[in-house]
Amino acid sequence: MTTKVTTELEKLFDLSSQNDDIFTVCLTVDTGLEWQAVDECKLKICDNLRAFKDRGKIYFNVAFEDFPKILKLRSIDNVHIVGDVRYLEFDPENAELNLQRVIDSSHNYKQLKKCLNAWKSITKYPGKLYPTHQEYESAVSQYNVKKEENKNLIVEEKRGSRKRGCDPSLAKEDSILSYRVTCERNGKHTFDSSKIATIIGGELQDQYHWIVDLTSYQLEILSRVNNSEMILLLRVTNESLHRRNITYFGPTTLRATVAYNLISLAEPKPGEIIIDPMCGGGSIPIEAAIEFPECYILAGDNHDKAIERSRLNFDALNKSFKSNLIQWNVAYLPFKDSSIDVFVTDMPFGKRSGLKSDNRIFYKKYLIELARVVKLKHGRLVLLTYDRRSITIALQATQDLFKQKKTLGVNMGGLPAACYVLKRTNLTFEQFQTTINNKTTKNKTNSSSGD
Ligand SMILES: C[S@@+](CC[C@H](N)C(=O)[O-])C[C@H]1O[C@@H](n2cnc3c(N)ncnc32)[C@H](O)[C@@H]1O
């Protein structure tokens, strides 16, 4: 038997239950960047926000009036309203009993109506949330016709515009809510995820008379079973918020939300110059130009196609930015020593962009050049890479030039990556070169005297 401990989430949810205007929200973010997202929430929503993180998620309570601010955040992917949180003591063997517990709990979602009303208002869904059984019956009889109509509202599953279900705001006033329930599980259980989704979906249909639709749904309900904790989430975003800025995608296009988190790790200040020296299609410089308009943005790449793609992506936004795009090799940047404030970049990696064997040599070269041009003492670098071995070698070689302020393990689309925040030391580039030259001469002398 497991001992019941009140989790942070239960505490938050209990607090939100005591006030009709307060909601617990769950925001998703790339794993490893959760605290960056919390920092943005504190900055843009409320200074003393009490948030906590789980893998790839952050939770906190907000006032209803703050939802527009949440939907404008730059660091997060999806927004959910927490509709229920509870502890269920699952039996390690009795599957039937466990399923009955899930059914019983679904009869007792005390906050669900409050959350559904908020969902309707936030998503601007004009249709019926609480149809009568009769209304449901007549809607179901026209179901196939409606489904055909809904199909037109689903945005094609193309790269760059992958919406989930259909946009609730496009529904008609007399339409009856279409929905689906999905389930994510973590831990050992006597049931599988699809069983839980079916049970909760069925129970909700009995209670609310909604139309089940696995593809053209307006509302997605996610049941998250985390060992003994069951969380019910109502998805507010029908498209991840990272889908912005980029029209022309490349083989290694970075999500705009990750780009924002990387830039904010550098803590840019007004008037500073931010450079992405290996910009690919421009995700980082574009996000920087939009979100940090008081900075000057430069972007470069050595590949013609990357430069062209960046240009097209900037142009597609149809705005004027304080930015420039230059073709260069990051190993030979056209800047004076100690002249640039911030570099933020997503390093070449793997088969798609840079071979690992080459990276071992090139990363070191690149870091030395960045150390030359970034401002002494104040300059910052934020580097994202999947190639930890090569970056470790490069960091060892440049340890006198940079202080390592932060290292974050980031999981991006299932691939482990790492993000390094470096600050330039006071050692001038000449001093560094002199030390290197002296070491080389000493090594040569030692090896020749040993002959
Ligand atoms: C991981 S990709 C960057 C992807 C980019 N963040 C995006 O969202 O499209 C790395 C980029 O580094 C560029 N690159 C590789 N070696 C370079 C070099 N020596 N100088 C400049 N750019 C280089 C590649 O052409 C590639 O576009």
The ligand as an SDF file (V2000), in Angstrom:
LIG
                    3D

 27 29  0  0  0  0  0  0  0  0999 V2000
   21.9080   23.3580  -36.1560 C   0  0  0  0  0  0  0  0  0  0  0  0
   21.9700   24.3940  -37.5240 S   0  0  0  0  0  0  0  0  0  0  0  0
   21.1920   25.8610  -36.9880 C   0  0  0  0  0  0  0  0  0  0  0  0
   19.7100   25.7660  -37.1380 C   0  0  0  0  0  0  0  0  0  0  0  0
   19.0000   27.0650  -36.8460 C   0  0  0  0  0  0  0  0  0  0  0  0
   19.0140   27.3810  -35.4420 N   0  0  0  0  0  0  0  0  0  0  0  0
   17.5770   27.0170  -37.3810 C   0  0  0  0  0  0  0  0  0  0  0  0
   16.6390   27.0660  -36.5840 O   0  0  0  0  0  0  0  0  0  0  0  0
   17.3970   26.9000  -38.5900 O   0  0  0  0  0  0  0  0  0  0  0  0
   23.6430   24.8470  -37.5850 C   0  0  0  0  0  0  0  0  0  0  0  0
   23.9910   25.7960  -38.7030 C   0  0  0  0  0  0  0  0  0  0  0  0
   25.3820   26.0660  -38.6010 O   0  0  0  0  0  0  0  0  0  0  0  0
   25.8420   26.3610  -39.8900 C   0  0  0  0  0  0  0  0  0  0  0  0
   27.3140   26.2490  -39.8860 N   0  0  0  0  0  0  0  0  0  0  0  0
   28.0720   25.1270  -39.7980 C   0  0  0  0  0  0  0  0  0  0  0  0
   29.3770   25.4530  -39.8200 N   0  0  0  0  0  0  0  0  0  0  0  0
   29.4470   26.8020  -39.9190 C   0  0  0  0  0  0  0  0  0  0  0  0
   30.5130   27.7330  -40.0010 C   0  0  0  0  0  0  0  0  0  0  0  0
   31.7860   27.3280  -39.9930 N   0  0  0  0  0  0  0  0  0  0  0  0
   30.2210   29.0480  -40.0860 N   0  0  0  0  0  0  0  0  0  0  0  0
   28.9390   29.4700  -40.1080 C   0  0  0  0  0  0  0  0  0  0  0  0
   27.8880   28.6320  -40.0510 N   0  0  0  0  0  0  0  0  0  0  0  0
   28.1310   27.3170  -39.9590 C   0  0  0  0  0  0  0  0  0  0  0  0
   25.1350   25.3420  -40.7670 C   0  0  0  0  0  0  0  0  0  0  0  0
   25.1040   25.7840  -42.1220 O   0  0  0  0  0  0  0  0  0  0  0  0
   23.7550   25.2930  -40.1080 C   0  0  0  0  0  0  0  0  0  0  0  0
   22.8670   26.1480  -40.7870 O   0  0  0  0  0  0  0  0  0  0  0  0
  1  2  1  0
  2  3  1  0
  2 10  1  0
  3  4  1  0
  4  5  1  0
  5  6  1  0
  5  7  1  0
  7  8  2  0
  7  9  1  0
 10 11  1  0
 11 12  1  0
 11 26  1  0
 12 13  1  0
 13 14  1  0
 13 24  1  0
 14 15  1  0
 14 23  1  0
 15 16  2  0
 16 17  1  0
 17 18  1  0
 17 23  2  0
 18 19  1  0
 18 20  2  0
 20 21  1  0
 21 22  2  0
 22 23  1  0
 24 25  1  0
 24 26  1  0
 26 27  1  0
M  CHG  2   2   1   9  -1
M  END
$$$$
